[in-house]
Amino acid sequence: MRKLLVLLVSACALGAATPNHAQIPPWGVHLDYIDPSVRPGEDFFSHVNGAWLKTVEIPPDRPFAGAGLEVSKQNEERLKGIVAELKAGADPASEEGKMRNLYDAFLDEKQIAANDLNPASKDLERIAALKTHEDVAREIASPALPLDGPFGMGITVDDKNPDAYAVRLGQSGIGLPDRDYYLRDDKALVATRDTYKKYLAQMLGFAGAKQAEARAAAVYKLENDLAVASWAAAERRDAEKIYNPMTIAELKKLAPGYPWASFFEAAGISPRSPRGDRVVIVAENTAFPALSKIFTATPISVWRDYLTIKYLHAFAPYLPKKIDDADFAMYGTTLQGRTRQLDRATRGARVLDNRMGEALGKIYVAKHFPPESKAKVQALVQNLLLAMKEDLKSLDWMTSETRQKALEKLEHFTVKVGYPDRWRDYAALQIRRDDLVGSVKNSNVFEWNRQVKRLDEKVDRTEWGMTPPTVNAYYNPSANEIVFPAGILQSPYFDPAADDAVNYGSIGCIIGHEISHGFDDQGSKYDGLGVLRVWWTDADRKSFDERTTALAQQYDTYEPLPGLHVNGRLTLGENIADLAGVAIARKAYHLALAGKEAPVLGGYSGDQRFYLAYAQAWRAKVKDESMRQRVLSNPHSPAAYRVNGVVRNDDGWYAAFPDIKPTDTYYLPPERRVHLW
């Protein structure tokens, strides 16, 4: 239902593998991963990680290997350790009791098998009995069921009034990762579509449908029609284009075929607010009329089959093994290249992180994130902010008018490190050890009601968008905040005992990346208070756009799989943040040196170690299926280009590795290097 894929926050999306800690030098870089046969200018990513790339094997239950997986697996083991210490038989009304009961219910495969489809039977029967389009819209909007339809809905911060929440609506409805999976004729995508069509029929078969193949074909046609009517992913990044506020009455005129009154009523959203008629924010507004027509033109019988499939997909992890395995075969194997599910215990820990993440995170940080780590990261962040401030003061392409406002925005940055100051209250969440599907539905209702209840209240700026154990970070433009969960603040990204050059090259670049999102092609449209508005001069925006267009054109040339190129416009914001993050982190590293000469360690200068650490933080080996999905649908470039595409534009890299030659593959002459910060 609330599958709303629009620009809300920008995250660094780490991916990754499992190195041997014993081989890491005390100062933090794997020298044994370096391949001296590859020149830095020919392929810096392979130069730094080549020996590792030749020997690493991607685990069968993962879509990739790399640095992020090392941290993720460590966190998974920590979370399983926490769960193991939860008391069996604890008060079921306590957070500990709820987590233990939810985890135990998920691991009880014998009970799941014995229950068969009985826990889902009432929901499936209700879906099978839908008679009108109003019925369908109500079912799509049900808070208990994470279904889907032509329109997704979420409650977010109003981009032009960041003290207020708003209902946001956007295109939705497809089961494959992106519209290109339906529209492109690549051989691999044709094969994926064929497998998906079989999957649709298989899921209908589980529900007892007759003539499943023919009915699945109708569902696929519906999704294909939705894909044709939808905006491309790159278009959906434009913060101004996807901000289209309107009253519900105006929404009904825009998309008259959809039963909006039934939809909002089922979701518990009143058509009135304390300020009058409720205003909703529509994202892909020009797609809405066509999506509405598709909804009306599609027979109820097809919608019933569509929702049956969406239901079984959403609840597959909690249903009998045959359904879980079939869903994994499509979404794990066909789309990601994984040949084996994660073990049940690891999946159970992820369920807890997803459903009760702050209750679990509270224990996680107490055990694994000491105050001294938080203090050191906070100091790093302040140094990065200082470096950004110094950089803004010296930019030669920015006028004084825009510069002053940019500095004001930087002064308003909020920094969140480790974990929230105030933890979420799960008292209203009902969990039963003997009702896994019901508990998951309760969790869906709990989260949706939590958001609806505060819809007309002032925005809670203490809230976090990630749980503490998450291996990631993000920038939220509406709050003008950078957020670093405890999960990412550990080796190899951050180690209090590591060389400063290495910490700045790894976590420093991640911090710089998130800071610079406030000034990327979309984040720069929000002012220091988080308001979406024009605050740049026309001349500065023109100069900035010329530079970023050149960067997008560079990334368009990169080809991670034969015939499949990176989309420079889709990945532009992240590429800008990568490039700026490295530049700012290197400045911060030099500020930290305070004029002193960095020591030579392992034969490498401080600047060389900085770039080595950056490249090794992004080391990754990815299965082709997962790479294809990333390139077609993800705003982050593949890891190799997050390294090579960045350093070739960075003057500091050329200075650190003076043997780079103009004939090298990734060499760029000075006049073609994109300099932003």
N, C-alpha and C positions, 0 to 999 in steps of 0.2 A: 504493500500500500504506500508507505511513505518512502518510496524509492526516488528521492529527489536529487538529481545529480547536477547541481549548480555550484557556482563559485561561492563558497562559504569561508573556508580557511585554506591556507596553503601549507602543506606539510612536506617534510623533506623525503618521505617515503623511502626508507632504507631497505636495502635488500642485502643478502649475504652468504659464510661457510665455517668450518670448524678447524682452526689451526691448532697446533700443539703449543700450549703456553710455555712449555719448557724451552722452546726454541726462540722465544721472544727475547731479544737483548734487553738489559736493564733499562735502556732508554726508550724502548718501545717500537722498533721497526723490525720486521722479518727480513733480514739480509739474505736469508736462504731462499726467499721467494723471487729475488731479482734474477732476471735473465740477461746477462751481459752481452749475449749475442744479438739482442735487439737494441738498436740505438734509441736514446730518449726521444729524438726528434722524429724517428720513424713511427713509433707507437709507444708513448710513455706508459700507457696502461699496461701493455705487455712487457715493457722493459722492467717495470717495478714488480709485476705479478706473474711474469711468464713461467718461471719454474713451478710456481703453485698451480697455474692453469694447466700445465702439462700432466700433473699427477692427481689433482683433486677429482673426486667422483661426487656427483650430485646424489644425495640420498634418494632412494626410491619413493619416499613419502614426502619429498619436498620438490618444488619447481625450480630451485636454484641452490647453489652453494655460494658462500661468501662471508664477509665480516659480520653483517647483520644477523645471519643465521647463528653464528657463534653466540652472540648475545641473546638472541631469542631462545635458543635451546637451553642456555644457562638459566634464563628467567623461567622457562617452563619447568625445569627441575626444581627451582626454588618454590614455584607456586604449588607443585605437587607435594613438596615437602611441607608447606604450610597446611595443605589440605589434610595430609597424613596426621598432623598434630591436632586437627579439629576434633573435639570430643564426640565420640559416638554417643547418641542418647542425650546430647545437650538440649537445653530448652528449645523446642521447635519455634518459639516466638522470637528467640534471640538471633542476632546476625550469624553467630557461629552455628547455631542449629539449622538455620535456613541454608547456609552454604553447604553444610555437611549433608543435609537431606537432598538438596538438589544434585550435588556431586554423586552421592550414592545411588540416587535414582537413575542418573545418566549411565553409571557403570553397571547397573543391574540388567545385563543383556538377556538373562534368562526370563526376567519379568517382562521385558519389552517383547520378547518373542512370544511368550505365553499370552500377552494381551492382544497380539496381532494388530488389526486395524480398529479394534473396539474403542480405544481412546479418541480416535478421529471420526468415528462413525456418525455421530450427531452432526458434526460440522459438514461432513461430506454429504449427508442426506439433505441438509439444509441447502447446500449449494446445488444439489441435483434437483431441488424443488423450486428453484428461482423461476419466476414466470414473467417478470417485466424488466425493462431497463432500469426502472427505479430500484427494483430488488437487487439488481447487479451492482448499481452504484453504492447502495447501502452496504453490501457485502464487502466491496472493495475498501470502503471506509471504516470497516469494523476495527476498533482498536485492538481487539484480541488476536486478529489474524493478519500477519504480514503479507497480504496479497498484493496484487499489482493491477494496473489498468492503464488507460491512456494518459491519465494525469496522476502524478505523484504529489504528495502533500507533506509539508513539514512546518514546524514552528521555529522561526529563526529571528535574529535581530533585524530590525528595519534598517536598511543601509543608509537611509537619509535621516533617520531619527534613532541613533544607536542606544537611546535610553528606553526604547519601546520594542516589544516583541511584535511579530507579524506572522500571519499565515502566508506561506509561500507555496506556489503551485508551479509545477513544471512538467514537461513531457516525460513519459515513462512507458512501460508496457512490454518491452522486448525482453526475451529470455537469454539472448546471446550478449556478449559484453558491449557491443557497439553496433550502430546501424551499418557500419561497413561490413560486418559479418554477413549481412543479408544482401548487400548491394554490390560488393566487389566480386569479380570473377576469378580471382586467384585460385589455382588448383587446390591449395591447402584449405582455403575457405569453402570451396565447393564441397570438399570431403567433410569438413566440419558441419556444414548444413545438412548433409545426408545423414550423418550420425545424429544430429539434433532431431531430425524428423523421426528417426527410429526411437529416440529417447521419449519424445512426446507420446508416441503410440504405446510405448512400454509403460509409461506412467498411467495412461488411461486404462491400460489393461489391469494394472494393480487395483484400480477402482472398480473393476468389473465391467468396463465398457465393452459393448459389442461393436464390430466394425471399427476397431480402434485406429487402424491405419488411415481410413478415409476421414475420420473425425480429427485425427492428428493433422492431416493435411489442411483442414479448414482452420485449425488453430495456428498453424505455421503461416498460412496466407494472411490471417489477421495480424500477426506480429510483423510480417513483411510490409503490410500496408502501413502499420504504425511507424516502421523504420523509414519508409519513403517520405512520410509526412514530417518527420522529425528534423531538427537542426543537426548539423555536423558538430562534432565535439569541439573543434576549434572555435566555432561561433559562440558556443555556450560559455566561453571563458570571459567574454566581454561584460564587465560589471555593469556598464551603462545600458547595454542592449537587453540584459536580462532583468532590469529593474523597471517594471511596468505596473505601478500601483493602480488599482481600480476597485470600485465598490462591487459587491456581489451582483447587484443589478447590472452593472456594466459588464461583468464577467459573463452573465447569462446572455447578453447581447453578442458578445464576442464568440462564445461557443454555445449556441442556443440548443443544440441537440442533447446536451448532457444534463442529467437531473441533479443540478447543483444543490437544490434544497434538500433532497434526500441524502446526498453525499455528506454535506456539512452536519446535518442533523444526526446521522449515524456516528459521526466523529465527535459529537458533543461540542461543536463550535457554533456559537450563537451568531445570527446575522447582524446583531447589533453589538456595539461596544460602548463603553462609557462616553466615548466621543461622538457617538452617532452611528450611522451605517458603517458596518465593518469594512475596512479596506484590506484587500489581499494583494500580494505581490505576485504577478505573473511573470514567469521567466521567458520561455520561447513563444511570445505572444502571437507571432504570425503563423505558428504551427497549430495553435489551438482550434481554429475553425475546422481545419481538415481532420484533426484528431477527433473532434466532436462528431463530425459526419461519419467517420469510420465506426465510432461507437454505436451510433443510431442504426447504421446500415447492417451491422453484424447481428445475425440471429441470436436469440437468447440461448439456443442450444449450443452454439459455438462458445458463447461466454461462459456457460456452465462448464464445458470441457476445459476451457482456458483456466478458469478459477480452480478447478479440481487439480490440474497439473501444478499451478502455482502453490496450492496448499500442500501437496505432497512434496514439492521441492523445499518449501520453507520448513516443513516439519520432518524431513527425511532423517536427520540425525537422531530423532527421538522415536522413530518408527521401526518396524522389523528390518532385519539386516538386508533382505532382498531389495527393499526400497532405498535404504541408505547406500547400498553398494551400487545400485543403478544410477543414483544421483551422483555419486562420486565418479563413476565411469565417464559421465558426461562432463561434469564441472571440474573434476580433479585430473582425470586422465586426458580426455580429448582436448580440453582447453588449457591445461597446465603441464601435461606430460608426466604427471605423477603416476606411478604404477602401484602404489600401495597407500592405503589410508594411514594417517597418524594413529598411533596406539590410542586406545580408548581413554586411558588415564590422562594423556596430554590433551586430548580433545575435551575431556571433562574440565581440566583446569582452564581451558579457553572459554568454555561455557560460563564458568564462574566469573572470569574476568569480564565477559560480555554482559552478564546479567546482574552481577553484584560487585562490579569492579572496584568501587571505592571501599567497600567493606573488606574485600580481599587486599586492596592496595594499602589500607591502613596497617595491616599486619606486615605486608611486604616491606614498606619503608622502615618500620620499626626494626626489622631484622637485617635489612640489606642496604640501607642508605643513611650512613652516619651523618651527623650534623656538620662534621668537618668537610665532607664531600660537597654538601650543599653550599657551604661558605666559599669553598674554592671555586665552584662553578659560578656563583654569584659574582665573585671578583673577576673571573674571566669575562663574564657578560659585560660588566662595567667597562673593562678595558676595550672590549670590542665596540661598545657604544661610543667610547671616547675616540677610538680610531675612526669610526664613521663620522663623528662630528668634525674631526680634523680634516677628513677627506672632503666633506661637504663645503667646508670653508675655502678649499683650494681648487675646486672644480673650475676648469677654464671654459666649459661650455654652458654653464648655468648662470643666469642673470642674478643680480643681487636680490631682486624682488622674490623670485622663486626660492632662492637660497635661504632667505630669512624664514620663509614659511616651512621649508624642509627642516631647518634646524629646530623650529618650534615643534614640529611633529616628532622629531627625535627626542626632544625633552619630555614629551608626553608618553613615551613608550612605557608600558607596564611589563615587568619581567616576572614570570612565574617559574619557579625551579622546584623539581622534585615531586610535590604533592600539594593538594589544596589546603588552604588554611581552615576550611570548614568542610566536614565530611557529609556526604549524602545520608539521609535518613531512610532506611529501608523498612520502617515499622509497618507501613501499609502493604508491603509485599507479602502475599500469601504463597507459601511453598509447602507442598505435601510430598512426603517420601514415596507414597503409593500412587502418585498421579503426575508423571513426568510431563506429558503433553499439557495437562491442565496448569501445571506450574509455569511452563513456558508461556502459555497464554496469559496467565496472571502477570508475568513479568512484562509482557507487551502492554497490557492495560495499565500497569503501574507506571511505566515510563511515559506513556502517552498522556495519562491523566495528570501526571506531575507537570507536564509542559502546558496542557490546556488550562489547568488551574491558575497558572501565573500569567496567562496570555495577556491580560490587561493590566498587569503590574509592571513596575519599573524593572529593567533588566538587572539580573544578578551578575555583576561583573566578577564575582569570586569563583564562578563556576568554571570547571575545566571541561575541555572537549575530548580529552584522552585520559585513560586510567593511569595510575602511577607506574605499573609494570610495563607500560607500552614502550617498545623500542622505536621511537619516532619523536618528532617535534613539530611545532606548527606556529604560523603567524595568523592571527585573527584580525582582519582589517577593521571590522566594526568596533572592536575594543582597542585597536592599536596595541596589541599585546603579543609577546613572544613567550612560548611555553615549552618547557623542557622536562618531560616526565623523568622520574628516577630511573626507569628502565633503560634509557639510552645513556645514562651518565655513569658508564663503567667501561672497562677495557674491552676492545681496543679503541673505543671512541674517547674515553676519558680515564686517565689513571693518575691519581695524585702524585705517584712516585715517578712518573715518566718525565722525560726531557720536555722542557717547555716548547721547543720547536715541534715536537710530536703532538702534544696536546693542542697547540694552536693549529696544526695542520689537519687534525681530525675533528675534535669537538669544537675547536675554534672556528673552523670553516662551516660547521653545521650551525653554530650560533650566528656567524656572519650571514649565512644563507637566510636564516629566518629574519634577521634584522633587515636585510636588503629586500625581503618581500614587501616591506612597507614602501618601497620605492621602485618596484618592478612595474611592468606595463599596466597591471591592474591595481595592485596595492597603492600605487602612486596616485590613484584617483580618489583615495580617501584621505581626509585631513587628519590632524593630530588628535581630534576628538572622535575619529571614526566615522565621520560624515562623508558620504559619497557626494563629492562636488568638485567643480573645476577650481583648482588653486594654483596651477602652473600658468605662466605666461604662454601665449601662443607660440612664441619663438622657441622657448625651452622645450615645449612638447614636440614641436617639429624636429628640433635637433635630436631629442631623445628617440623619437620614432624612427628617424633615419638610421641611427645606430642600431636599434633593436631589429629593424628590418634586415640590416646586413647580417646580424647574428642569426636570425631565423633562416636566412638564405644559406648560411653555412651549414646549419643542422639539416636542412632539406637534402643535402648531398650525402649524408651518412646512411649507410645501407647495412643494417645489422643482419638481415637475412636476404638472400638473393631476390631482387625485385621488390623488396619491402623497405621503404625509406622512412626515416624519422620525419615527423610532421613538425617543421620548425615553428609554425604558428601555435599548434596545440601545446608544444613544450616550451614556448617562449618564456613564460613567467619563471619556470623552474630553471631554465638555462641562464636567464638574467641573474637569478639568485645564486646559482652556482658560481658564475663568473665574479659577481660582486662579493660573494662570501669569501672566496679565496683572496681577493685583493684586500679586503678589509681585515681578514684574519692575519695576513702577512704584515700589514701595517701595525696591527695590535701586538704581534710578536716582537716587532722592532721597538715598539714603545715599552714593552716589558723588559727588553734588554737594557733600557735606560742608558744607551750610549756605550755599553760594554760589548766587547767582541765575543760572539758565541763560540764555545769550544768546538773543536773538531772531534767527532765521535765516530768510530768505525770507518774512518777515512772520509766522512761526509761533513760538510759545513752545516751551519744552522739552517740556512735557507734550503739547502739540498734535503735535509731531514724533514723540513716542513713539507716540501712537495712529495717526498717519498711517503710520508704519513698520509697525506691527502689521497694519493693514488691507492694506497693499501686499504684505506677506510672504505673505498668503493670497489674493492676486488669482488668480482662475482662471475660465476659461470652459470648460465641460464639455459633451461631446456627450450628447444625451438618453439614449442606450443605456447609456453609462457611468454617468450620473447614476442611472439606475434600478438598475443593479447595485449601486452604492454604497449607496443608501438601503435596499435590501432586505437587504444582506448585510454591510455594513461598519460597525464600531462608531464610526466618525468621521462627524460631520455634514458636509454640503456646506460648501464654503468660505465662502459668503455668510453662513451662520449661525454659522460659527466666528468671524465678526466681529460681525455684528449681534446675535446671541444672547448674546454676551459683553458688549459695551460697554454695552448697555441695563441691565445689572445692576451696572455699575461706577460708583460715585459720582465717581471721578476723571475719567471721561469727560465727565460733565455739567459738572464744574467747568472742564474744559479748553475746552469748547465751550458757553459760557453762552447761546447763542442757541437751544439746543434747547428746544422748546415742549411743553407737555402735550398739545397736539393732534397732535404728530408721531407717525407710525406706531410707531416703536420706543421712544417715551418710556414709562418705567415710573414710577409714583409711588414715592417712597422706601419705603413700607411693603410694596410688592410686589417690590422688588429682592431677589434671592437673594444674601446675603453669607455666604461660607464662611470666607475667610481675609483 
